[in-house]
């Protein structure tokens, strides 16, 4: 896995005008020597932090500080600076399942983002306008988001899996001025239907790829035609740190999505994510498994990596396949890796002995807590200890197992510098060691760099979660005597059965150790006697057949590896689990189904 292979076949120039693989390879070779000035290229990291190297977690926690320039704009102050000073520095390696491969330098990224900025300006997009990007992992996503940053417009990344009602909700909530989307998977059709349901309000629609569509703009054609000359706006048109740059609709595990809005300083917060949690390297190649519709994309494929000088690997697949992922990452020489536990579970089910882990130096995991079984199996095959992290769409990485720390499998680690993390009970009391409480961020001394601004156009929801100097995450955890935090679950997910309180993860962690279990979700099902009973919804590994005998076996297994009262009295075998667009299990959907309720998005 991840063995370095730079040789690649020469490819013809794409219609969009992108450079061929051969030309790109020459650029890479030039990059590895030096830039035009003859000076060895380095990252821009030291421009934005007070100190880059640390001896211990304590040193890191006490002395790390992000330096926020006035009127910081990631597209100009990072991407365009690399394009000026180190133009041939590698920014992205992109590939898909059709055998296409592209390599982009920072010079390329400036060129195409300037063209895209002129494209958007031509169609009336300016500062403060909301533009939704539904582009999976097409490289055009990076052109577009950088262009919108340059204009001061607000990027709204979205998944291709949205249905008509979801798109209607986003059009109306954000007041979208434009949608740029892929041509396939029925996305344009869903957009058209949503547009008609909104009364055909003024909404520009641009498609990337495919045949011409009536009423739609051909993005690739117009991008090719657009000027590559774009000047940074000045005066009122210029961006300020406090302006909104990015909005994510966080589907969450309950309720309708919230519009999470970040300002222009948000990319700087991801220095923590990339350099110090993912441990990316200058001139390395980082791979975070996430398409552009997920918040995790900007966590792992854009901001922090590029600030730290690391290129990003983008695999634009139609359907996830562990073997394909291993082959692609292997051939391109990925050096650092990040994925949710679900992906790791699929990876360890493959014969990892077939893959060379020679270039892979570091790997992290986030999205759901990590089961020790996954940790141990990955360590066995790779020699790499998975380092956990925690954050939300509203934040950057706020808790993590940092390089100076010995990982405790299942623990999400310790608080990040700049984030005063506390655990609070329902009465507002700060919890002691061993007590479960809600993870809260103390903001009495100001908003940390990387924390969101507000829930867009929903001040009441903002006040519900952020009040009295604390942002309330809604996630539960406890702290051990060493200061490590252990995730329990969403506050809404805690099960109360026969007087006991049970977090879903502790039962899931026990179940996943059984070879028959590929994935599982633990919820509380209504019970007239016990109030709730523990229910396991299980996806089986290939080769196992559902039945009463297997149910009994799984129940006995849980009783052996954890407290007997935590065993699932109900086990339901399913083909797949309901998940959010970011891959988190939607336990609320299972609960609503059990209660005969219709689940919201």
BELRA-V395979 format. One line per field, one symbol per residue. ss: DSSP state (2 for helix, 1 for strand, 0 for the rest). phi: phi as a letter, one per 30 degrees, with the letter a starting at -180 (. if undefined). burial: # if it has 9 or more other ideal C-beta (glycine too) atoms within 8 Angstrom, else .. A space follows every 10 residues. Layout:
ss = ???
phi = ???
burial = ???
This chain:
ss = 0000000000 0000000000 2222222222 2220000000 0000222010 0000002222 2220010000 0002222222 2222200001 1111110000 1111122222 2222222222 2200000001 1111000002 2222222222 2001111000 0002222222 2222000111 1100002222 2222222000 0001111100 0000001122 2222200000 0000222000 0001111111 0000000111 1110022222 2222222000 0000111100 0000022222 0022222000 1111110000 0222222222 2200011110 2222222200 0222000000 0111100000 0222222222 2200001111 0000000011 0000000000 1111100001 1111000001 0000001111 1100000000 0001100022 2222211001 1111111110 0000111111 2220111001 1102222222 2200001111 1111111000 1111111111 0000000222 2222222222 2002220001 1110000010 0000102222 2222000000 0
phi = .iddbddbdd bdddedjddd eddddddddd eddadddice dbdceddcbd accbcadddd ddcdbdccdd hdbedddbdd deedcbecdd cacbabdcid bbbcdddddd eddddddded decidbeidc bdccbhcddd ededdddded didcdbdbdd ddcedddeed edddiecabc bdcciidedd ddddeddcih debdbbccii ddbdiccddd dddddddccb cddbiddddc edddcbbcdd dicaiddccd cccddeeddd eedddccdhd ceidbcbcda dddceddddb baddddedic dccbcccdbd bedddddddd dcidcbbbad eedddddddd ddddcccdcd cabbbajbed deededddde dcicddcdbb abedbcdcba ddedcddcej ddjbedeicd cbcbddcicd dceicdaddb cdcdckdddj dddadehbdd ddddcbahib ccdiccabcd dcidcbdcld edcdccbhic cbdddddedd ddddddcdba bcbccebdcc ibbdbccbcd dejccdlddd eddddddddd cbeedcdddc bcdbdacdbd dciddcdedd ddddcicddd e
burial = ###.#..#.. #.......## #..##.##.. #...#..... #.###..##. ...#..#.## #.####.#.. ########## ###.###### ######.... ########## ########## #.#.###.## ########## ########## ########## .#.#.##### #.##.##### ###...##.# #####..#.. ..######.# ..#..##### .###.#...# ..#....##. #.######## ..#...#### ########## ########## ########.# ########## ########## #######... .#.###.### .######### ########.# .#..#.#.## ########## ##.######. ##.#.##### #.######## ##.##.#### #########. #####..... #...###### ###....### ##.###.#.. ##..##...# ###.###### ...####### #.#####... .######### ####.##.## #####.#... .######### #........# #.#######. .#...###.# #.....#..# ########## ####...... .
